[in-house]
Amino acid sequence: MQRRNLLQAAAALAAAGIHLPMLAADGPAKLKTLGKPQPFDYARLKGQARSLAQRPMQPPPGDFPKELADLSWDHYQAIQYRKDHALWHGQGRRFELKFFHLGRGFTQPVQMYEVVDGQAQELAYDPQMFDHSRSGVHAERLPRDLGFAGFRLNYHTDWTRDVAAFLGASYFRAVGGEAQYGLSARGLAIDSGAERPEEFPNFTSFWLERPAATSSTLTVYALLDSPSVAGAYRFEIRPGENLVMDVDAALYPRKAVERLGIAPLTSMFQYGENDRRKANDWRPEVHDSDGLAMWTGGGEWIWRPLTNPAQLRFSSYADENPRGFGLMQRDRDFDHYQDDGVFYDRRPSLWVEPKAGWGKGAIQLVELPTEDETNDNIVAFWNPEQKLKAGEERLFAYRLHWGAKPPALPGAAQVVATRTGIGGVIGRDRSYFSWRFAVDFAGGDLPLLSGDAKLEAVITASRGTVEITSARPLHAIKGWRAMFDIRPPDDSTAPIELRLFLRYQGQAMSETWIYQWTPPPAGQRPLR
């Protein structure tokens, strides 16, 4: 589970809304630089990535300082960044950048460059950027070419809370108006959820383009490298109620890639109202995201609730030119979480909007078992049908929307809750095992229906028997509730695929709810 080792440290920086403290100073400090300025633009970066892909990936240096690698979490967090050393501090611009120190789980040095008028100048690591006094680190012993672990971005509306952070492999996060970190994105996923070990590409260098004084857009470039692929990335970042990132990616494979993940999203689901397998906590629900939303190329809206399975679960949803997909935190009611420390009700959703036709492929979902909330266990991405081949160039462009509400919503009713429990009829002895699903829908045209409207729950199952079905108004949410039981046909624990939507006089009134349910083993099927 290499992903967990990598993400646990990165997630801890932001999962609870923790921001590294900064020391105040009287005025801006001049950052040290390395070498001479060199011409730079995105075309040159793509050329660099293409050239890099023509030779094997070089392993990182093996002489990382032991005192940094052995830092405890508390001592690593105690390394404080000095505000006066922030890039563009005191220049009257709308953005400032602070760098993350290497240490603990972050041992891959990352180079940083500032781009001004088409010229890139490398920024040098300087111990004076950080206060090491409470960390136990002896700054005077650190190499002067140490490098950085990543960076975080501040916007002029609030200099104390960052709006985005790039840290660890190719992972990055951002926040919308709720100013609360949650799920992550990354540059590329390779073999996620496959039987072979997953490959984690790294952003090895960043180019930070100095913004104009009045600009509310920051452009960041990144070089990606891994044993299988090199790549060039451009991010145009615009903070707001929904923070928006326009992403351009140019990929140059060193070899064929079996399972490629474009625009990969990573989140955490420990338990919720639909899956309480690990619900031994006092809080009613614990998750960064509660479902995968998909808007297909054919125009269908699909909602897939997330789960915390007992074994790795992989799902693939074929599509052509998808209009969008994302990991959502739809449930934003504090009472459903009761967490006044990390505020799961404020976690952002993340919507992926392809900018051009992506052709045929599949939106794929990986769900891993997790014991607690510190482990991200959910991955979603686009897997193109056309496999990457060595020596080619593949271009992808998309837009990421971070915030409480995605930019696109179904016109029909949405799923607002999924609940499960033992099936059967209350007050009657059960002679066989079944499992109940209660799915609540709200919005769309449902409020227009008369009180005596006959709404139909259209339910299908890949196997087993669907029984005790109903659809009735739920006035508390101004919506409708569909209920049904699924009776497994045998003792098999093979997953059962479920599908449901609401229909009225031939018209679909809701998005499509889909679910993968795994029946328990024969000896674990209670009748009461």
N, C-alpha and C positions, 0 to 999 in steps of 0.2 A: 504494500500500500504506500508507494512512494509519494503519491499525491498528498496524502495526509501529513507526512513529515514536512513536506514543502509548505503546505497551506496553513498548518497549525500556527506557525510563527507569524506568517503574513496576516492571517485572519485576526490574530490577537491584537494587532495594531489598530484595527478598525472596527471589529465586531461589536465592541461595547462603546463605540463612539470615542475611543481613546485617541488622543492626538499627542505626539511628542511635544514636550514643553520647549519653549524658545526663550533664550536669554535676551533681555532688552539691551539696547545700546544707544549711544547718543547719535550716531550717524552711520551711514553705510561704509562698509569696509571694501577695499579694492580686492577682488578675487585674483588669485594667482593663475597664470596660464602656462601652457606647455607648447613648445614649438612655434611655428609661424602660421598665420591664417592661410587657409586653403580654399579655393573655389568650391562651392557646394550648391547643389539643388537636387530635386528628387530624381531627375534623370541620372545624375552621377551616382546617387545612392543605389539605384536599380542596377547600374553597371557594376558597382562594387559587389552587390549581392550575387549577380550572375557570375562574376569572376570567382567569388568565394566558393560557389557551388561546384566549380570545376576541379576542386581538390578536396581531400578528406578534411573533416572538421578537426581543428586543433584542440586538444584538451586544455582546460584552464591550468594556470600555474599551480604547482603542487606544494608551494611553500607558504600557505596561508598562515598568518600569525596564530599560534596556539591560544594565546590569551584572549583573542577575539572569538575563536571557535568555541572555547569552553565557557563563554559567558552564560550565566543564568538569565532567564527572561527579565527579571527585575533589574539586573545590572546592565543588560543591553538597553532596556528602556531608559535607564538613567543617563545614557549619553545624550546630552541636550544640545540642540542646534542653536547657534547664535543668530539671532534675528538680523543683526547688522551684516551678516555674510550672505543673506538671501540674494539670489540673482535678481537684479533690477530693483533692489531695495533702495528707497529714497530717490528714485528717478521719476516719480509722478506717473507711473504706468498703472494699469488696472490689474496686472498680474505680478506675482513674485513666486520664486521657486526655492524650496529648501531641499537639501539632499539627505538621504538616509545613509547612516554609517554602516559599514560592513560589520558582520559579527553574528554569532549564534548560528542560525540556519542560513544566513545570507553570506556565502563565501565566494560567490562569483563576482569578480570586479566588473563594474560597468563604467564605460567611458562616457563623459559628458562634454558636449560642445555647445558653444553659443554661436548662433548664425546671425550676422549683421551685414546687410547689403550684399548678400550672396557670398560672404566669406565666413568660413567656420574656424573657430579658435577653440582648442581643447582647454577645458577648465581643470586645474590641478587640485588634487586632494591636499588640504591644508589642515593640520591638527587644530589650528586656531578657529576653524569653522565650528568646532564642537567644544563643549565643556565635558571633560571626562572625569571630573573631580569625584563624582559619586558612583562611578562605574567600576572602580578598581583597575581601569586600564591605564597603563603608563604610556601616555601619548608620545613621549620622547623616544620610545622604543619602536614605534610604528614606522614602516617604510614610507618614504615621501611619495612614492608612486602607488599608494595603496588602492586608490580608486574609490568608487561609491557603490552602494547597493541599489539605489533607485532615487526617486524624487517625489515630492508632493507639491501640489499647486494651490496657491492662495489667490483669491479674487478680492478686489478692492471693497466689496460690500461687507466683508468680515475678514480682517487680517489674522484672526486667531484660529479660525477653523478652515481646514483645507477642503477643497471641492473635488480633488482627484489625486490619486497616488498610483505610481508605477513601482512595483516592488516584487521581486522574486520571479525567476524564470521569465515568462512573457505575460504575467498577471498584472491587471490594473483594476482600479475601482473608481467610482465617482458617486456623487450625491446630487439630488435635486433640492427642491426647496425645503425638504424636511431635515436637511443637513445631518443625515444619519447613514453611515456606511452599512452595507449588507453584502449582497452577492458580488461576485467578481466576473470580469471578462478576461480573455487572454488572446494573444496574437494568433495562436494556432494550436490545435490538438492533433496528436498523431497516435493512432491505435488506442484511443480511449475506450475502455470497456471490452477490449479484445482479450483473447486468451494469452497472447504474448505480452511482455512488459510494455507499459505505456512509455512513450518518448515525450520529454518535456523540452521543447525549444526554449531558447533564452534570447531576450533582448540584450545584446552585448554592448550596444552604443546608442546614445540618444543625441539628437541635434535639436536644440531649443532655439527657435527663431524669435529674436527680440521683437515684441509687438510694438506697433505705433502707440503713442501715448493715449490716444482715444479709442484704441481698438478693444473690442470685447471678445475677440477671437484669438486664441493662441494656437500656433502650428508647431507640432512636435513630429520629428522624424525618428525612426528606429531601424536598426539593423538586427535581423533575427538570424539565429544560427542553431542548427541541430545536426545530428548525424545524417538525417535524411533530407533536409531542406534548408536552404538559405532564403532569406526574404527581405524585402524593403517595405517599410510601412510609413504612411503619413496620416497623422491625426490632426484634425481641425476641431478644437475644443471650444464650446460656447456655453458658459455657465448660465443658469436660469432656473426657473421653477422646475423645468425639465432640462437637465444638462444634456447637451447634444454633442456627439462626436461623429464627424464624418471620417470614415476610415477608407484608405486605399491600400491594398496589399498586392505586392508583386512577388510571386513564389517561384523559386528556381530549385527543382528537386535534384538531389544527388543520385537518388535511386527511386524506384517505384514505391509508392505509399499505398498500402492496402486500405486503411481506414483514415481518411483525412477529415478533420473537423474545422470548418470555416465558421468564423464568428462564434467561437465556443464560449458558453456561459457556465459558470460554476457557482453552486449555491449549497444550502444546507436545509435538510428536512429531517428532524428527529421524530416528531410526532405531531398529530393534529386531530381534528374532529373525525377524520376518515380512517386514521391509522394510529392506534394507541398501543402498538406493540412494545414501545419503549417508554410508555407514559408512567414513570415512577417518580415524577417530579411534582412539586406543589403547583406549578403553573399549568393552566389548562392546555396550552399549545406552545411549541417551541419550533420555529422554522423561519428562515430568511425568505423563502418563497413557498407558495402553497400549490402552484400549478404551472403547467406548460400550456401557453396559448399559441395557437397556430391559425394563420389566415392563409388558406391554400391558394394556389394559382387559379383554381376553379371558383374561388369566392366563398368557400365554406369556412365558417369559424368553428374551431375545435378547442375544447378544454379538457386537459388531461390532469387530474389531481395527482400530486406527488405522493410517494410512499417511502417508508424506510424498510426495505425488504430484508428477509432473513439471509438471502444470498444475492449476489450481484444480479441485477435485472437489466436487460437491454431491450429497448423498443425502437422500432424503425417505422417511420410514416412517409411512404413514398409520395412525391409531389413533383410538379414541374413549374418552374418560375414562381416560387412561393412569394406571396406579398409581404409576409412578415411572420416572425415568431418571437417568443420571449418567455423568460421565467418571471412569473408575476407574484406579487404579494397582494392579492385582492382583498383579503380580510384585513381591514385596518381599524378594527374595533379594539381599543385597549383592554376592555373587559375580557376579551377572548384570550389574552396573553397574561395579563396582570404582572407584567415585567416592567418595573420602573427603574431598571438599571441599564438594560441594553435596548429596550423599546422595540420589540419586534413589530409592533404595529406601525412603526415609522420606516421600516426597511424599504428601500426603493425597488421598484420593478425595473426590468431591463428588456427593452424591445429592440429587435433587430429588423431593420428595414432595408432590404436589398435595393440598390440603386439601379440595377440593370438586370435583365433576365439571367438567372443562374442556371437555366436549363433543367435537365432531369436530375433527380437525386432523391434525398430523403432527409427529413428532420429526424435526428436520432437522439434518444434519451438514455442516459446511463444512471441507474439508481444503485447506490452501494449501501450496505448495512453500516450503520454508525451507532456507537454506544452513547455519545454525548454531543453537545452542540458545538464543540470546538473543531469538529471534523467536517469539512465540506464533503458532501456525499452525492451531489447531484451535478450532472454535466449534460448540457444540451448543445447541439451544433448542427450545421448543415453539412451533409456528406454528398459531394457531387458524384453522379453516376460514372462520369468519365474519370478514371483513375489518373493520378499524377504519374508522369513518366520522366525518367532522368533526361536532363538536357533541355527540357521545354520551359516556356514561361507561361504562368497562369496568373491572370489578373482578376481581382475581386474588389468590388466597391460596395460599401454599405454604410448605413447610419445607425448609431446607437443612441437610444433615448433612455436616460436614467431619471426616474422620478416616480411619484405616486400613481400617475395615470398615464398609460401609453397614448401615443398620438392617434392611434386608430382603435376603434371599438366596434363590436358587432352592432348592427342595427336591430337585431333581434334580442330577446332576453338572454342574460348571461347567467351562468352558474355562480351562485354566491355561497353555497355550502354543500358539502358531501359528508354524510354521516353513515356509519355502518354498525351493525350489531347482529345478534342472533336472530334468525327468522322464525316464522311460525305465527300462530294466533294466540294472543294473550288469553290466559284462562283455560287453554286446552293443552293437554299433554302432547309433547312432540314425539312422533314415532320415527322421525328421520332428521338428519341435520340439513339446515339451509342457512343462508346468510342474507341479511337484509341491507338494502341500500335506500337511503332517503336523500334525494337530490333537490335542492331548492333553486328556483330560477326567479329572477327579478329583472325589471326593465323592459325595453322593447315595447310591443303593443299589448302586453299582458294587462296593464291597467284599463285598457279599453274594453275588455271582455265583460259581458254582462254576468250577473251573479249566477245565472242558470246555464252558462256556456258549457258545452261538453268538449273539454280539452282532452286530447289523447296523448298518452305517453307511449312513444314508439320505441320499443326495446328489443334488442337482438343480443344473442350470446353465441360465442363460438362453439360451445357445447354445454350440456346441462339443460335444466328445465327452469324457465322463468315463470313465476307464479305469484299470486296475491298482488297484482299490479293495481295501481291507482294513480290518479292525478286530481288534485283538489286545490282550491284557492288557499293561500297562506296570507291572511290579511296583515299579519305583523310586519311583513316585508313588502306588502303590496305586490305579491308575486304568487307563484304556484309551487307546490311540492309534488314531485313524482316519487312513488315508492314501489319497490318490488323485491321479491326474494329470488335468489338463484340457488337451485338444488343441484349439487354435483352429481354426475351420472354414475360415478364409480369412486373407488378409493384413491385414484390418481391425484398427485399434487401438481400436475401440469397446469400452467396458468390458463385462466378463462378470460377471453376478451369480451368486454361488455360495451354496449353502445346505446345511447338514449338521446332522444330529442322530443320536444313538445310539438304537436300538430293540431291545427284547428281548421276543419273543413278543407283539408288538402293543403293548407299553408303551414310551412315550418314557422313556428313562433319562437324558437330558441336556437342558440348555438348547439353544437353536438357535444355531448358529454361522452368521453370514452374512459375506460378503466381496465386495468389488468389486475384481476383478482386471483390469488394463489390459494386454493383450498388447503386447509391444514391436513396433516397426516390422519389416517383413519382413526388412530388411537387418541386424537386430540380434537374430536368433533363433539362438543357438549350438546346435550339435549335440554339443558336447563341453565 
